[in-house]
Amino acid sequence: MNDVDRFSRFFAMLGYELEPFQREIVTECFSSRRETLVLIPRANGKSTLLAGLAVWELLKRPNAQIVVLRTAPSHTGNDLDQ
């Protein structure tokens, strides 16, 4: 079983099933590339998927550094710079 399959099982334990396009993103995240850029429209499960990947990585490597960037301020009022 490879890392993508292991993550898929972990994600399912959280109550989510990987969509085919999400599986492609996960495959890229587990490739030898140093960075992965994900550009897809809103409401496609990016935040949920990336949160799952962050938790997965932190469970595998407790000292991992997780960096999440956004292009514009959110409209929730929960911005870090407030």
DODOGU-83435 format. One line per 8 residues: their letters; for each residue x, y, z of N, C-alpha, C. Coordinates in pm, whole numbers. Example, Ala and Ser with C-alpha at 12.3 -4.5 7.8 and 13.67 -1.06 7.14 Angstrom:
as) 1319/-569/780/1230/-450/780/1320/-330/780 ~ 1285/-225/708/1367/-106/714/1290/3/787
//
This chain:
mndvdrfs) 85/-118/0/0/0/0/90/125/0 ~ 63/218/-90/144/340/-98/86/450/-10 ~ 157/564/-4/114/675/82/-23/730/43 ~ -52/734/-87/-181/787/-133/-293/698/-82 ~ -275/568/-91/-377/475/-42/-392/485/110 ~ -279/498/180/-285/512/326/-359/639/364 ~ -326/749/295/-396/875/326/-544/862/293 ~ -577/797/184/-718/779/146/-794/706/257
rffamlgy) -733/604/315/-795/533/426/-808/621/550 ~ -704/700/579/-707/793/691/-818/896/671 ~ -827/952/551/-928/1053/518/-1068/992/534 ~ -1084/867/495/-1213/798/511/-1247/782/659 ~ -1146/759/743/-1171/748/887/-1221/881/943 ~ -1187/991/877/-1235/1123/919/-1375/1151/864 ~ -1425/1061/782/-1560/1075/728/-1567/1131/588 ~ -1453/1133/516/-1450/1189/382/-1397/1087/282
elepfqre) -1447/1094/162/-1397/1008/54/-1329/1096/-49 ~ -1211/1055/-93/-1138/1134/-193/-1209/1128/-328 ~ -1233/1245/-385/-1281/1254/-523/-1160/1229/-613 ~ -1183/1188/-738/-1069/1161/-827/-972/1280/-840 ~ -1024/1403/-850/-934/1517/-863/-856/1541/-733 ~ -917/1509/-619/-847/1522/-492/-736/1417/-481 ~ -762/1300/-535/-660/1195/-536/-538/1240/-617 ~ -564/1311/-728/-454/1365/-808/-373/1466/-727
ivtecfss) -442/1551/-651/-373/1648/-566/-287/1577/-462 ~ -345/1477/-397/-271/1401/-296/-151/1332/-359 ~ -168/1275/-476/-56/1210/-546/57/1309/-568 ~ 24/1431/-611/126/1534/-630/190/1574/-498 ~ 111/1584/-392/165/1619/-260/264/1515/-210 ~ 242/1389/-244/331/1282/-200/440/1250/-301 ~ 449/1329/-408/554/1306/-506/685/1365/-454 ~ 789/1356/-532/919/1408/-491/929/1560/-507
rretlvli) 824/1622/-559/826/1768/-573/826/1835/-437 ~ 893/1947/-430/904/2019/-303/780/2099/-270 ~ 713/2151/-371/594/2234/-351/483/2190/-446 ~ 361/2213/-403/244/2183/-486/151/2303/-480 ~ 110/2351/-595/16/2463/-603/-119/2407/-647 ~ -223/2439/-571/-358/2390/-601/-445/2510/-637 ~ -493/2513/-759/-579/2621/-807/-708/2560/-860 ~ -811/2559/-777/-942/2511/-819/-1046/2603/-756
prangkst) -1165/2609/-814/-1268/2701/-763/-1312/2671/-620 ~ -1383/2766/-564/-1439/2749/-429/-1532/2628/-422 ~ -1553/2584/-299/-1649/2477/-269/-1616/2346/-338 ~ -1487/2316/-351/-1445/2188/-408/-1369/2103/-307 ~ -1375/2140/-180/-1313/2058/-76/-1165/2081/-57 ~ -1112/2193/-105/-969/2221/-89/-931/2231/58 ~ -1005/2312/133/-970/2334/274/-978/2205/354 ~ -1081/2127/330/-1096/1999/401/-981/1905/365
llaglavw) -951/1896/236/-842/1808/192/-709/1854/250 ~ -680/1984/241/-552/2033/291/-542/2023/442 ~ -653/2040/512/-652/2019/657/-621/1873/689 ~ -683/1783/614/-655/1640/632/-509/1608/605 ~ -453/1667/498/-311/1645/467/-221/1702/576 ~ -258/1818/631/-178/1878/737/-179/1789/862 ~ -295/1740/901/-305/1651/1018/-226/1523/992 ~ -240/1467/873/-166/1346/834/-15/1369/851
ellkrpna) 32/1480/799/176/1510/805/221/1531/949 ~ 140/1600/1029/176/1622/1169/177/1492/1249 ~ 90/1399/1215/90/1269/1282/213/1188/1242 ~ 256/1202/1118/374/1130/1071/503/1193/1123 ~ 505/1327/1124/625/1401/1166/581/1513/1260 ~ 583/1488/1390/532/1588/1486/598/1725/1477 ~ 718/1735/1425/787/1864/1414/773/1926/1276 ~ 682/1874/1196/663/1926/1060/616/2071/1066
qivvlrta) 654/2148/965/606/2286/953/504/2288/840 ~ 385/2335/871/276/2341/773/251/2488/741 ~ 259/2523/612/237/2660/569/114/2663/479 ~ 18/2749/515/-103/2764/436/-113/2911/395 ~ -127/2936/266/-137/3072/215/-273/3094/152 ~ -315/3218/148/-439/3253/81/-414/3377/-2 ~ -498/3400/-101/-475/3512/-192/-541/3640/-147 ~ -646/3633/-68/-719/3752/-26/-775/3729/114
pshtgndl) -803/3838/187/-863/3821/320/-996/3748/312 ~ -1020/3667/411/-1149/3598/414/-1256/3695/461 ~ -1378/3658/445/-1489/3741/487/-1550/3692/618 ~ -1477/3606/688/-1529/3550/813/-1495/3635/934 ~ -1401/3728/918/-1359/3808/1032/-1258/3737/1120 ~ -1204/3624/1072/-1108/3548/1150/-967/3557/1094 ~ -933/3668/1031/-803/3682/969/-692/3692/1074 ~ -578/3636/1042/-466/3636/1135/-413/3776/1164
dq) -429/3868/1068/-371/4001/1085/-462/4097/1162 ~ -572/4051/1215/-661/4139/1292/-615/4147/1435
//
